[in-house]
């Protein structure tokens, strides 16, 4: 990915006035509710794979 992925709104108050934080990579600050949060990419999900229990039922 060549550019930073930016959130569209604050996950706490829903406001759109966000700025990158100087604390760390992926950290954002909300000017409306004065909170800081961090975004982190966890990985890709495998489509079509589901965990099953011992009886063959999907969990």
PDB file of N, CA, C and O in Angstrom:
ATOM      1  N   UNK A   1       0.852  -1.164   0.000  1.00  0.00           N
ATOM      2  CA  UNK A   1       0.000   0.000   0.000  1.00  0.00           C
ATOM      3  C   UNK A   1       0.895   1.223   0.000  1.00  0.00           C
ATOM      4  O   UNK A   1       1.793   1.333   0.835  1.00  0.00           O
ATOM      5  N   UNK A   2       0.669   2.128  -0.908  1.00  0.00           N
ATOM      6  CA  UNK A   2       1.548   3.282  -1.031  1.00  0.00           C
ATOM      7  C   UNK A   2       1.107   4.469  -0.178  1.00  0.00           C
ATOM      8  O   UNK A   2       1.938   5.303   0.183  1.00  0.00           O
ATOM      9  N   UNK A   3      -0.173   4.564   0.149  1.00  0.00           N
ATOM     10  CA  UNK A   3      -0.664   5.680   0.947  1.00  0.00           C
ATOM     11  C   UNK A   3      -1.222   5.174   2.271  1.00  0.00           C
ATOM     12  O   UNK A   3      -1.588   4.007   2.406  1.00  0.00           O
ATOM     13  N   UNK A   4      -1.277   6.063   3.228  1.00  0.00           N
ATOM     14  CA  UNK A   4      -1.848   5.737   4.529  1.00  0.00           C
ATOM     15  C   UNK A   4      -3.363   5.595   4.400  1.00  0.00           C
ATOM     16  O   UNK A   4      -4.019   6.444   3.798  1.00  0.00           O
ATOM     17  N   UNK A   5      -3.906   4.542   4.955  1.00  0.00           N
ATOM     18  CA  UNK A   5      -5.351   4.353   4.972  1.00  0.00           C
ATOM     19  C   UNK A   5      -5.934   5.231   6.072  1.00  0.00           C
ATOM     20  O   UNK A   5      -5.521   5.132   7.227  1.00  0.00           O
ATOM     21  N   UNK A   6      -6.868   6.068   5.732  1.00  0.00           N
ATOM     22  CA  UNK A   6      -7.439   7.015   6.687  1.00  0.00           C
ATOM     23  C   UNK A   6      -8.859   6.607   7.060  1.00  0.00           C
ATOM     24  O   UNK A   6      -9.645   6.224   6.193  1.00  0.00           O
ATOM     25  N   UNK A   7      -9.193   6.689   8.356  1.00  0.00           N
ATOM     26  CA  UNK A   7     -10.574   6.432   8.763  1.00  0.00           C
ATOM     27  C   UNK A   7     -11.467   7.591   8.318  1.00  0.00           C
ATOM     28  O   UNK A   7     -11.004   8.725   8.198  1.00  0.00           O
ATOM     29  N   UNK A   8     -12.727   7.307   8.077  1.00  0.00           N
ATOM     30  CA  UNK A   8     -13.670   8.338   7.644  1.00  0.00           C
ATOM     31  C   UNK A   8     -14.344   9.035   8.820  1.00  0.00           C
ATOM     32  O   UNK A   8     -14.806  10.168   8.687  1.00  0.00           O
ATOM     33  N   UNK A   9     -14.405   8.364   9.970  1.00  0.00           N
ATOM     34  CA  UNK A   9     -15.057   8.952  11.139  1.00  0.00           C
ATOM     35  C   UNK A   9     -14.472   8.353  12.415  1.00  0.00           C
ATOM     36  O   UNK A   9     -13.842   7.295  12.391  1.00  0.00           O
ATOM     37  N   UNK A  10     -14.689   9.042  13.516  1.00  0.00           N
ATOM     38  CA  UNK A  10     -14.217   8.599  14.819  1.00  0.00           C
ATOM     39  C   UNK A  10     -15.068   7.405  15.282  1.00  0.00           C
ATOM     40  O   UNK A  10     -16.295   7.473  15.224  1.00  0.00           O
ATOM     41  N   UNK A  11     -14.437   6.318  15.737  1.00  0.00           N
ATOM     42  CA  UNK A  11     -15.223   5.164  16.203  1.00  0.00           C
ATOM     43  C   UNK A  11     -15.947   5.418  17.523  1.00  0.00           C
ATOM     44  O   UNK A  11     -16.805   4.625  17.913  1.00  0.00           O
ATOM     45  N   UNK A  12     -15.623   6.500  18.214  1.00  0.00           N
ATOM     46  CA  UNK A  12     -16.253   6.805  19.501  1.00  0.00           C
ATOM     47  C   UNK A  12     -17.428   7.762  19.376  1.00  0.00           C
ATOM     48  O   UNK A  12     -18.489   7.514  19.949  1.00  0.00           O
ATOM     49  N   UNK A  13     -17.254   8.860  18.630  1.00  0.00           N
ATOM     50  CA  UNK A  13     -18.329   9.867  18.560  1.00  0.00           C
ATOM     51  C   UNK A  13     -18.920  10.009  17.157  1.00  0.00           C
ATOM     52  O   UNK A  13     -19.984  10.610  17.000  1.00  0.00           O
ATOM     53  N   UNK A  14     -18.255   9.473  16.142  1.00  0.00           N
ATOM     54  CA  UNK A  14     -18.785   9.541  14.784  1.00  0.00           C
ATOM     55  C   UNK A  14     -18.414  10.803  14.021  1.00  0.00           C
ATOM     56  O   UNK A  14     -18.787  10.942  12.856  1.00  0.00           O
ATOM     57  N   UNK A  15     -17.696  11.717  14.639  1.00  0.00           N
ATOM     58  CA  UNK A  15     -17.318  12.955  13.968  1.00  0.00           C
ATOM     59  C   UNK A  15     -16.241  12.687  12.910  1.00  0.00           C
ATOM     60  O   UNK A  15     -15.521  11.691  12.977  1.00  0.00           O
ATOM     61  N   UNK A  16     -16.147  13.591  11.942  1.00  0.00           N
ATOM     62  CA  UNK A  16     -15.204  13.420  10.839  1.00  0.00           C
ATOM     63  C   UNK A  16     -13.971  14.309  10.932  1.00  0.00           C
ATOM     64  O   UNK A  16     -13.161  14.333  10.005  1.00  0.00           O
ATOM     65  N   UNK A  17     -13.815  15.037  12.029  1.00  0.00           N
ATOM     66  CA  UNK A  17     -12.673  15.944  12.189  1.00  0.00           C
ATOM     67  C   UNK A  17     -11.493  15.183  12.806  1.00  0.00           C
ATOM     68  O   UNK A  17     -11.214  15.313  13.998  1.00  0.00           O
ATOM     69  N   UNK A  18     -10.810  14.392  11.981  1.00  0.00           N
ATOM     70  CA  UNK A  18      -9.700  13.554  12.429  1.00  0.00           C
ATOM     71  C   UNK A  18      -8.380  14.062  11.874  1.00  0.00           C
ATOM     72  O   UNK A  18      -8.311  14.609  10.773  1.00  0.00           O
ATOM     73  N   UNK A  19      -7.344  13.866  12.663  1.00  0.00           N
ATOM     74  CA  UNK A  19      -5.991  14.245  12.236  1.00  0.00           C
ATOM     75  C   UNK A  19      -5.029  13.135  12.619  1.00  0.00           C
ATOM     76  O   UNK A  19      -5.214  12.498  13.656  1.00  0.00           O
ATOM     77  N   UNK A  20      -4.001  12.884  11.806  1.00  0.00           N
ATOM     78  CA  UNK A  20      -2.998  11.875  12.192  1.00  0.00           C
ATOM     79  C   UNK A  20      -2.303  12.285  13.488  1.00  0.00           C
ATOM     80  O   UNK A  20      -1.987  13.458  13.685  1.00  0.00           O
ATOM     81  N   UNK A  21      -2.071  11.331  14.353  1.00  0.00           N
ATOM     82  CA  UNK A  21      -1.383  11.588  15.614  1.00  0.00           C
ATOM     83  C   UNK A  21       0.112  11.402  15.431  1.00  0.00           C
ATOM     84  O   UNK A  21       0.557  10.611  14.600  1.00  0.00           O
ATOM     85  N   UNK A  22       0.875  12.138  16.212  1.00  0.00           N
ATOM     86  CA  UNK A  22       2.323  11.996  16.157  1.00  0.00           C
ATOM     87  C   UNK A  22       2.810  10.887  17.079  1.00  0.00           C
ATOM     88  O   UNK A  22       4.008  10.606  17.112  1.00  0.00           O
ATOM     89  N   UNK A  23       1.913  10.250  17.827  1.00  0.00           N
ATOM     90  CA  UNK A  23       2.292   9.208  18.785  1.00  0.00           C
ATOM     91  C   UNK A  23       2.913   7.991  18.110  1.00  0.00           C
ATOM     92  O   UNK A  23       3.993   7.548  18.502  1.00  0.00           O
ATOM     93  N   UNK A  24       2.237   7.449  17.098  1.00  0.00           N
ATOM     94  CA  UNK A  24       2.751   6.265  16.414  1.00  0.00           C
ATOM     95  C   UNK A  24       2.065   6.109  15.065  1.00  0.00           C
ATOM     96  O   UNK A  24       1.106   6.814  14.752  1.00  0.00           O
ATOM     97  N   UNK A  25       2.571   5.180  14.281  1.00  0.00           N
ATOM     98  CA  UNK A  25       1.995   4.910  12.965  1.00  0.00           C
ATOM     99  C   UNK A  25       0.594   4.331  13.128  1.00  0.00           C
ATOM    100  O   UNK A  25       0.392   3.403  13.911  1.00  0.00           O
ATOM    101  N   UNK A  26      -0.361   4.867  12.400  1.00  0.00           N
ATOM    102  CA  UNK A  26      -1.731   4.376  12.465  1.00  0.00           C
ATOM    103  C   UNK A  26      -2.559   4.997  13.568  1.00  0.00           C
ATOM    104  O   UNK A  26      -3.708   4.603  13.768  1.00  0.00           O
ATOM    105  N   UNK A  27      -2.007   5.959  14.288  1.00  0.00           N
ATOM    106  CA  UNK A  27      -2.750   6.610  15.374  1.00  0.00           C
ATOM    107  C   UNK A  27      -3.429   7.872  14.845  1.00  0.00           C
ATOM    108  O   UNK A  27      -2.864   8.603  14.032  1.00  0.00           O
ATOM    109  N   UNK A  28      -4.640   8.113  15.316  1.00  0.00           N
ATOM    110  CA  UNK A  28      -5.444   9.264  14.892  1.00  0.00           C
ATOM    111  C   UNK A  28      -6.005   9.970  16.104  1.00  0.00           C
ATOM    112  O   UNK A  28      -6.216   9.357  17.150  1.00  0.00           O
ATOM    113  N   UNK A  29      -6.250  11.277  15.961  1.00  0.00           N
ATOM    114  CA  UNK A  29      -6.843  12.088  17.027  1.00  0.00           C
ATOM    115  C   UNK A  29      -8.149  12.691  16.526  1.00  0.00           C
ATOM    116  O   UNK A  29      -8.235  13.161  15.391  1.00  0.00           O
ATOM    117  N   UNK A  30      -9.168  12.670  17.389  1.00  0.00           N
ATOM    118  CA  UNK A  30     -10.465  13.271  17.064  1.00  0.00           C
ATOM    119  C   UNK A  30     -10.564  14.607  17.797  1.00  0.00           C
ATOM    120  O   UNK A  30     -10.455  14.663  19.022  1.00  0.00           O
ATOM    121  N   UNK A  31     -10.768  15.671  17.042  1.00  0.00           N
ATOM    122  CA  UNK A  31     -10.878  17.003  17.641  1.00  0.00           C
ATOM    123  C   UNK A  31     -12.213  17.196  18.347  1.00  0.00           C
ATOM    124  O   UNK A  31     -12.310  18.023  19.253  1.00  0.00           O
ATOM    125  N   UNK A  32     -13.243  16.453  17.954  1.00  0.00           N
ATOM    126  CA  UNK A  32     -14.569  16.632  18.535  1.00  0.00           C
ATOM    127  C   UNK A  32     -14.668  16.057  19.952  1.00  0.00           C
ATOM    128  O   UNK A  32     -15.181  16.722  20.852  1.00  0.00           O
ATOM    129  N   UNK A  33     -14.182  14.828  20.159  1.00  0.00           N
ATOM    130  CA  UNK A  33     -14.312  14.201  21.480  1.00  0.00           C
ATOM    131  C   UNK A  33     -12.973  14.113  22.224  1.00  0.00           C
ATOM    132  O   UNK A  33     -12.905  13.592  23.337  1.00  0.00           O
ATOM    133  N   UNK A  34     -11.920  14.626  21.598  1.00  0.00           N
ATOM    134  CA  UNK A  34     -10.593  14.695  22.223  1.00  0.00           C
ATOM    135  C   UNK A  34     -10.043  13.323  22.599  1.00  0.00           C
ATOM    136  O   UNK A  34      -9.397  13.164  23.635  1.00  0.00           O
ATOM    137  N   UNK A  35     -10.308  12.325  21.739  1.00  0.00           N
ATOM    138  CA  UNK A  35      -9.796  10.974  21.962  1.00  0.00           C
ATOM    139  C   UNK A  35      -8.763  10.643  20.892  1.00  0.00           C
ATOM    140  O   UNK A  35      -8.768  11.204  19.796  1.00  0.00           O
ATOM    141  N   UNK A  36      -7.887   9.725  21.238  1.00  0.00           N
ATOM    142  CA  UNK A  36      -6.912   9.207  20.285  1.00  0.00           C
ATOM    143  C   UNK A  36      -7.157   7.708  20.138  1.00  0.00           C
ATOM    144  O   UNK A  36      -7.492   7.034  21.112  1.00  0.00           O
ATOM    145  N   UNK A  37      -6.992   7.191  18.934  1.00  0.00           N
ATOM    146  CA  UNK A  37      -7.167   5.768  18.690  1.00  0.00           C
ATOM    147  C   UNK A  37      -6.172   5.332  17.630  1.00  0.00           C
ATOM    148  O   UNK A  37      -5.601   6.159  16.918  1.00  0.00           O
ATOM    149  N   UNK A  38      -5.970   4.028  17.533  1.00  0.00           N
ATOM    150  CA  UNK A  38      -4.995   3.496  16.595  1.00  0.00           C
ATOM    151  C   UNK A  38      -5.640   2.443  15.704  1.00  0.00           C
ATOM    152  O   UNK A  38      -6.435   1.625  16.167  1.00  0.00           O
ATOM    153  N   UNK A  39      -5.294   2.473  14.439  1.00  0.00           N
ATOM    154  CA  UNK A  39      -5.766   1.484  13.482  1.00  0.00           C
ATOM    155  C   UNK A  39      -4.667   0.466  13.248  1.00  0.00           C
ATOM    156  O   UNK A  39      -3.486   0.810  13.208  1.00  0.00           O
ATOM    157  N   UNK A  40      -5.062  -0.790  13.092  1.00  0.00           N
ATOM    158  CA  UNK A  40      -4.080  -1.837  12.873  1.00  0.00           C
ATOM    159  C   UNK A  40      -4.657  -2.864  11.902  1.00  0.00           C
ATOM    160  O   UNK A  40      -5.777  -3.341  12.086  1.00  0.00           O
ATOM    161  N   UNK A  41      -3.895  -3.196  10.881  1.00  0.00           N
ATOM    162  CA  UNK A  41      -4.291  -4.217   9.924  1.00  0.00           C
ATOM    163  C   UNK A  41      -3.957  -5.576  10.511  1.00  0.00           C
ATOM    164  O   UNK A  41      -2.803  -5.832  10.856  1.00  0.00           O
ATOM    165  N   UNK A  42      -4.940  -6.446  10.630  1.00  0.00           N
ATOM    166  CA  UNK A  42      -4.718  -7.748  11.239  1.00  0.00           C
ATOM    167  C   UNK A  42      -4.394  -8.839  10.228  1.00  0.00           C
ATOM    168  O   UNK A  42      -3.675  -9.782  10.558  1.00  0.00           O
ATOM    169  N   UNK A  43      -4.903  -8.735   9.014  1.00  0.00           N
ATOM    170  CA  UNK A  43      -4.638  -9.746   7.998  1.00  0.00           C
ATOM    171  C   UNK A  43      -5.850  -9.954   7.112  1.00  0.00           C
ATOM    172  O   UNK A  43      -6.883  -9.308   7.290  1.00  0.00           O
ATOM    173  N   UNK A  44      -5.717 -10.852   6.164  1.00  0.00           N
ATOM    174  CA  UNK A  44      -6.799 -11.164   5.238  1.00  0.00           C
ATOM    175  C   UNK A  44      -7.594 -12.359   5.742  1.00  0.00           C
ATOM    176  O   UNK A  44      -7.041 -13.275   6.351  1.00  0.00           O
ATOM    177  N   UNK A  45      -8.878 -12.341   5.485  1.00  0.00           N
ATOM    178  CA  UNK A  45      -9.741 -13.452   5.875  1.00  0.00           C
ATOM    179  C   UNK A  45      -9.865 -14.423   4.703  1.00  0.00           C
ATOM    180  O   UNK A  45      -9.950 -14.004   3.549  1.00  0.00           O
ATOM    181  N   UNK A  46      -9.874 -15.704   5.003  1.00  0.00           N
ATOM    182  CA  UNK A  46     -10.054 -16.718   3.971  1.00  0.00           C
ATOM    183  C   UNK A  46     -11.549 -16.933   3.777  1.00  0.00           C
ATOM    184  O   UNK A  46     -12.244 -17.341   4.707  1.00  0.00           O
ATOM    185  N   UNK A  47     -12.038 -16.667   2.602  1.00  0.00           N
ATOM    186  CA  UNK A  47     -13.463 -16.843   2.306  1.00  0.00           C
ATOM    187  C   UNK A  47     -13.770 -18.316   2.087  1.00  0.00           C
ATOM    188  O   UNK A  47     -12.973 -19.037   1.488  1.00  0.00           O
ATOM    189  N   UNK A  48     -14.918 -18.761   2.568  1.00  0.00           N
ATOM    190  CA  UNK A  48     -15.353 -20.123   2.335  1.00  0.00           C
ATOM    191  C   UNK A  48     -14.877 -21.119   3.370  1.00  0.00           C
ATOM    192  O   UNK A  48     -15.379 -22.243   3.398  1.00  0.00           O
ATOM    193  N   UNK A  49     -13.940 -20.763   4.213  1.00  0.00           N
ATOM    194  CA  UNK A  49     -13.476 -21.681   5.253  1.00  0.00           C
ATOM    195  C   UNK A  49     -14.239 -21.405   6.534  1.00  0.00           C
ATOM    196  O   UNK A  49     -14.327 -20.262   6.981  1.00  0.00           O
ATOM    197  N   UNK A  50     -14.786 -22.449   7.117  1.00  0.00           N
ATOM    198  CA  UNK A  50     -15.524 -22.306   8.368  1.00  0.00           C
ATOM    199  C   UNK A  50     -15.051 -23.384   9.333  1.00  0.00           C
ATOM    200  O   UNK A  50     -14.760 -24.512   8.933  1.00  0.00           O
ATOM    201  N   UNK A  51     -14.981 -23.023  10.598  1.00  0.00           N
ATOM    202  CA  UNK A  51     -14.618 -23.995  11.625  1.00  0.00           C
ATOM    203  C   UNK A  51     -15.811 -24.888  11.910  1.00  0.00           C
ATOM    204  O   UNK A  51     -16.943 -24.409  11.974  1.00  0.00           O
ATOM    205  N   UNK A  52     -15.573 -26.178  12.081  1.00  0.00           N
ATOM    206  CA  UNK A  52     -16.639 -27.097  12.438  1.00  0.00           C
ATOM    207  C   UNK A  52     -16.281 -27.808  13.732  1.00  0.00           C
ATOM    208  O   UNK A  52     -15.109 -27.962  14.077  1.00  0.00           O
ATOM    209  N   UNK A  53     -17.331 -28.241  14.448  1.00  0.00           N
ATOM    210  CA  UNK A  53     -17.068 -28.996  15.667  1.00  0.00           C
ATOM    211  C   UNK A  53     -16.917 -30.470  15.333  1.00  0.00           C
ATOM    212  O   UNK A  53     -16.926 -30.838  14.158  1.00  0.00           O
ATOM    213  N   UNK A  54     -16.782 -31.315  16.334  1.00  0.00           N
ATOM    214  CA  UNK A  54     -16.528 -32.737  16.103  1.00  0.00           C
ATOM    215  C   UNK A  54     -17.705 -33.425  15.407  1.00  0.00           C
ATOM    216  O   UNK A  54     -17.505 -34.430  14.724  1.00  0.00           O
ATOM    217  N   UNK A  55     -18.922 -32.909  15.565  1.00  0.00           N
ATOM    218  CA  UNK A  55     -20.097 -33.511  14.955  1.00  0.00           C
ATOM    219  C   UNK A  55     -20.326 -33.052  13.515  1.00  0.00           C
ATOM    220  O   UNK A  55     -21.280 -33.496  12.876  1.00  0.00           O
ATOM    221  N   UNK A  56     -19.485 -32.188  13.002  1.00  0.00           N
ATOM    222  CA  UNK A  56     -19.622 -31.710  11.637  1.00  0.00           C
ATOM    223  C   UNK A  56     -20.476 -30.469  11.486  1.00  0.00           C
ATOM    224  O   UNK A  56     -20.666 -29.976  10.374  1.00  0.00           O
ATOM    225  N   UNK A  57     -21.000 -29.953  12.605  1.00  0.00           N
ATOM    226  CA  UNK A  57     -21.826 -28.751  12.546  1.00  0.00           C
ATOM    227  C   UNK A  57     -20.935 -27.516  12.528  1.00  0.00           C
ATOM    228  O   UNK A  57     -19.889 -27.476  13.175  1.00  0.00           O
ATOM    229  N   UNK A  58     -21.371 -26.510  11.773  1.00  0.00           N
ATOM    230  CA  UNK A  58     -20.603 -25.256  11.722  1.00  0.00           C
ATOM    231  C   UNK A  58     -20.754 -24.495  13.009  1.00  0.00           C
ATOM    232  O   UNK A  58     -21.834 -24.434  13.597  1.00  0.00           O
ATOM    233  N   UNK A  59     -19.655 -23.916  13.437  1.00  0.00           N
ATOM    234  CA  UNK A  59     -19.659 -23.127  14.669  1.00  0.00           C
ATOM    235  C   UNK A  59     -19.874 -21.672  14.319  1.00  0.00           C
ATOM    236  O   UNK A  59     -19.913 -20.822  15.208  1.00  0.00           O
TER     237      UNK A  59
END
